[in-house]
Amino acid sequence: MVQFIQAQNVGLAYLEERFGLQLAEEEAFFIEWFDNLPEITDLEKQDLDRVKLHFLRLVKRPPLSEETVKLVVLSPLLNLAGFYDEPFYIRGEQSIEISAENEEEVIRGKIDILVIQEKLWLLVIESKRSSFSLLEAIPQALAYMLADPSQDKPTFGLVTNGSDFIFLKLAKQNQPRYAISDQFTLLKRKSELYQVLSVLKNLSQILS
């Protein structure tokens, strides 16, 4: 009998055991989040400063829901990074199922925002309530990324609770391997939203 497991209840140990997922230790595996990043314009910085102000005003009246995080933080970032333009397409609340070969357990879940290009999954974004730790979202996002039908190209992800951001990369040739970026935050006096947008712009350029 098939057992269904919700993606939000999956941990890294489960993904390692069932799918052979491994952490890539070498820096060269995931250089897209720090190497040769595009510059951010003064106008883009002004837009990002407004995003920070709007977020900080909203968190004064918690709780801040996932939908609000998407509207106030993610949507402006995706727009500035060019993911609303050709050749990308945005889909929200995409259902996924994934199971290992010959396994009777199936992981189910819904991707918050999926950016695709010609049916290739490029960017998975899992937004969480502002009080949630990003560590709780990483296994869930990786489970979604494992459901990407493409085997020859990497999948990139972003997990955020609105104030903090972590990028992910998953490659599935031979054995699935992943890596994570440093954690960025907009709560510092010098907001790291600039770096977040720079990484997103880099991914849009690479993947388009």
C-alpha positions in Angstrom: 0.0 0.0 0.0 1.4 3.4 -1.0 2.1 5.8 1.9 1.9 9.5 1.2 4.2 11.9 3.0 3.8 15.7 3.0 6.8 17.5 1.8 6.9 19.9 4.8 7.4 16.8 7.0 10.5 15.5 5.1 14.0 15.9 6.6 17.4 15.8 5.0 18.1 12.4 6.5 15.1 11.0 4.7 16.1 12.5 1.3 19.7 11.1 1.8 18.4 7.6 2.6 15.6 7.4 0.0 17.1 9.3 -3.0 20.9 9.1 -2.3 21.0 12.9 -1.9 24.5 14.2 -1.0 25.9 17.6 0.1 28.5 18.9 -2.3 31.4 20.2 -0.3 33.5 21.7 -3.0 33.1 25.5 -3.6 33.2 25.1 -7.3 29.9 23.1 -7.4 27.8 26.3 -6.7 29.6 29.4 -7.8 26.5 31.0 -9.3 25.6 32.7 -6.0 28.9 34.5 -5.5 31.1 34.6 -8.7 31.0 37.3 -11.3 27.6 38.7 -10.2 26.0 41.6 -12.2 25.9 45.1 -10.7 22.8 46.5 -9.2 21.7 49.9 -10.5 20.9 52.9 -8.3 17.3 52.7 -9.3 17.1 49.0 -8.4 18.7 49.9 -5.0 15.9 52.5 -4.4 13.3 49.8 -5.2 14.9 47.4 -2.8 15.1 50.0 -0.1 11.4 50.4 -0.4 10.9 46.6 -0.2 12.8 46.7 3.1 10.8 49.6 4.5 7.5 47.9 3.5 8.6 44.6 5.1 9.7 46.2 8.3 6.5 48.1 8.6 4.4 45.0 8.1 6.3 42.9 10.7 5.3 45.4 13.4 1.8 43.7 13.2 2.5 39.9 13.2 1.9 37.3 12.0 3.2 37.9 8.5 1.7 35.2 6.3 3.3 33.4 3.3 1.1 35.2 0.9 2.2 38.6 2.3 5.8 37.6 2.0 5.2 36.7 -1.6 3.4 39.9 -2.4 5.8 42.4 -0.5 9.2 40.7 -1.0 9.3 38.0 -3.6 7.2 39.6 -6.3 9.4 42.8 -6.5 12.6 40.7 -6.5 11.4 38.4 -9.3 10.3 41.4 -11.3 13.6 43.2 -11.0 15.5 40.0 -11.8 13.6 39.7 -15.1 11.7 36.5 -14.3 8.4 38.0 -15.4 9.8 38.5 -18.9 10.5 36.1 -21.8 11.6 33.4 -21.9 10.4 32.7 -18.3 6.9 31.9 -17.1 5.6 32.1 -13.5 3.4 29.4 -12.0 2.1 29.4 -8.4 1.0 26.6 -6.2 2.2 23.7 -8.4 1.4 20.3 -7.0 4.2 17.7 -7.1 4.7 14.0 -6.3 8.0 12.2 -6.1 9.0 8.7 -5.1 12.2 6.7 -5.2 12.4 3.6 -7.5 10.5 0.6 -6.1 9.4 2.6 -3.1 5.9 2.6 -1.6 6.3 6.1 -0.2 5.3 9.1 -2.2 6.2 12.7 -1.2 3.4 15.2 -1.9 3.5 19.0 -1.7 2.9 22.3 -3.4 5.6 24.6 -4.7 4.9 28.2 -3.8 6.3 29.8 -7.0 7.8 27.9 -9.9 9.7 29.7 -12.7 9.9 27.6 -15.9 11.3 28.0 -19.3 10.3 25.6 -22.1 9.1 23.1 -19.5 12.4 23.2 -17.6 12.1 24.0 -13.9 14.5 26.8 -13.2 13.7 28.3 -9.9 11.8 26.9 -6.9 10.8 29.4 -4.2 9.5 28.2 -0.9 8.2 31.2 1.2 7.7 30.7 4.9 6.1 32.7 7.7 8.5 35.4 8.9 9.0 33.5 12.2 10.1 30.3 10.6 13.7 29.1 10.4 15.0 28.7 6.9 16.5 25.3 8.0 13.0 24.0 8.1 12.3 24.9 4.5 15.5 23.6 2.9 14.5 19.8 2.9 11.1 20.7 1.5 12.5 22.8 -1.3 15.0 20.1 -2.1 12.2 17.5 -2.3 10.4 19.7 -4.9 13.7 20.2 -6.8 14.2 16.4 -6.9 10.8 16.2 -8.7 12.3 18.2 -11.7 12.1 15.8 -14.7 15.3 17.2 -16.2 18.3 15.1 -15.5 21.0 17.0 -17.4 20.6 20.5 -16.1 20.8 21.8 -12.5 17.8 23.3 -10.6 18.2 26.3 -8.5 16.1 27.3 -5.5 15.5 30.0 -3.0 14.0 29.7 0.5 13.0 32.8 2.3 10.9 33.9 5.3 10.8 37.4 4.0 13.7 38.7 6.0 16.3 36.0 5.3 17.3 34.2 2.1 19.2 31.1 1.2 19.9 29.8 -2.4 20.1 26.2 -3.3 21.5 24.2 -6.3 20.7 20.6 -7.2 22.4 18.5 -9.9 21.1 15.0 -10.6 23.6 13.5 -13.0 24.6 10.0 -11.7 23.7 10.9 -8.1 21.7 13.9 -6.8 24.0 16.5 -5.1 23.1 19.8 -3.6 24.8 22.9 -2.1 23.5 26.0 -0.3 24.7 29.6 -0.3 25.4 31.8 2.6 22.4 33.3 4.4 21.4 36.8 3.4 19.3 39.2 5.5 17.6 42.5 4.9 17.7 43.2 8.7 21.3 44.5 8.7 21.9 48.2 8.6 23.3 47.7 5.1 20.6 45.5 3.6 21.8 42.4 1.8 18.8 42.6 -0.5 21.2 44.0 -3.1 23.2 40.7 -3.1 20.0 38.7 -3.3 18.9 40.6 -6.4 22.3 40.3 -7.9 22.2 36.5 -7.5 18.7 36.3 -9.0 19.8 38.4 -11.9 22.8 36.2 -12.4 20.6 33.1 -12.5 18.2 34.7 -15.0 21.1 35.5 -17.3 22.6 32.0 -17.0 19.3 30.1 -17.4 17.9 32.2 -20.2 
